[in-house]
């Protein structure tokens, strides 16, 4: 039953590949992340200047130290949050890059895909997301490519 389902998918692979590339390009677009990652270092630089100014003011003019420490602590919290946000965005972008690489490998494998006549465990494990058995002795095969088909058991 898997052979039938897999071969059905391979017969439509060109159309499937085109749709997959479009969908994944949109889903894994990092342009928004890139803008945020690009902006945050500048914000951190500006905050460093604020730190310098705050310290300079404290050394050149008399300050209420309680108020000064509070301002410094608030600025430090904001800085740490922005640093954490930057690190989080970089990690997220790297995760997306990894997904893109896996997707590209999958697409190349799908492009090379040919009809099969014998069960191949590697093809089964690499391509099949899940199989759902039904009471009517049919199985719905869901592939990582997004292709889905139901195959009825032969009597």
HELIX and SHEET records of a PDB file:
HELIX    1   1 UNK A    2  UNK A   11  1                                  10    
HELIX    2   2 UNK A   13  UNK A   27  1                                  15    
HELIX    3   3 UNK A   31  UNK A   60  1                                  30    
HELIX    4   4 UNK A   65  UNK A  112  1                                  48    
HELIX    5   5 UNK A  121  UNK A  127  1                                   7    
SHEET    1   A 3 UNK A 128  UNK A 133  0                                        
SHEET    2   A 3 UNK A 138  UNK A 143 -1                                        
SHEET    3   A 3 UNK A 148  UNK A 152 -1                                        
END                                                                             
